[in-house]
Amino acid sequence: MNPPDFDVLETRLRKRGTENDADIRRRLENARREIAEAKSFDYQVLNDQLERAVLEIESIITTRLASA
């Protein structure tokens, strides 16, 4: 799932209080690389509203299972 933007992602990571600055920087760098590669993924989900994102993921899973 993609964050709305990097400021939101950084804020979310810092609010958790579970990682130090170096870990947060590493995760942000990883996120930038992953988002740059997003065009190669079959699906992209924007993680801006949890309920909507969950419904979208459920729909993707249901669709994939139905076509298997």
C-alpha positions as CSV (number, residue, x, y, z in Angstrom):
1,M,0.0,0.0,0.0
2,N,1.2,3.4,-0.8
3,P,1.1,6.3,1.7
4,P,-0.5,9.5,0.5
5,D,2.9,11.2,0.6
6,F,6.3,10.9,2.3
7,D,5.5,13.5,5.0
8,V,2.5,11.4,6.1
9,L,4.6,8.3,6.1
10,E,7.3,9.8,8.2
11,T,4.7,11.2,10.6
12,R,3.1,7.8,11.0
13,L,6.4,6.1,11.6
14,R,7.4,8.7,14.2
15,K,4.1,8.6,16.0
16,R,4.5,4.9,16.6
17,G,7.6,5.5,18.6
18,T,8.9,2.1,17.9
19,E,11.9,3.0,15.8
20,N,14.9,5.2,16.0
21,D,15.8,8.0,13.5
22,A,18.2,5.7,11.5
23,D,15.5,3.0,11.2
24,I,13.0,5.6,10.1
25,R,15.4,7.0,7.4
26,R,16.0,3.5,6.2
27,R,12.3,2.7,5.9
28,L,11.7,6.0,4.1
29,E,14.5,5.2,1.6
30,N,13.0,1.7,1.0
31,A,9.6,3.3,0.5
32,R,10.9,5.6,-2.1
33,R,12.5,2.7,-4.0
34,E,9.4,0.6,-3.8
35,I,7.1,3.4,-5.0
36,A,9.5,4.1,-7.9
37,E,9.0,0.4,-8.9
38,A,5.2,0.5,-8.4
39,K,4.5,0.5,-12.1
40,S,5.7,-3.1,-12.2
41,F,3.1,-4.3,-9.7
42,D,-0.3,-5.6,-10.7
43,Y,-2.1,-3.6,-8.0
44,Q,-1.5,-0.4,-6.1
45,V,-3.6,0.7,-3.1
46,L,-3.4,4.2,-1.6
47,N,-3.3,4.0,2.2
48,D,-5.1,7.2,3.0
49,Q,-8.2,5.9,4.6
50,L,-7.9,2.6,6.3
51,E,-11.5,1.3,5.7
52,R,-11.4,2.1,2.0
53,A,-7.9,0.6,1.6
54,V,-9.0,-2.6,3.4
55,L,-12.1,-2.9,1.1
56,E,-9.9,-2.4,-1.9
57,I,-7.5,-5.1,-0.8
58,E,-10.4,-7.5,-0.1
59,S,-11.8,-6.8,-3.5
60,I,-8.4,-7.6,-5.1
61,I,-8.1,-10.8,-3.2
62,T,-11.6,-11.9,-4.0
63,T,-11.1,-11.1,-7.7
64,R,-7.8,-13.0,-7.8
65,L,-9.3,-16.0,-6.1
66,A,-12.3,-16.1,-8.4
67,S,-10.0,-16.1,-11.5
68,A,-7.7,-18.8,-10.1
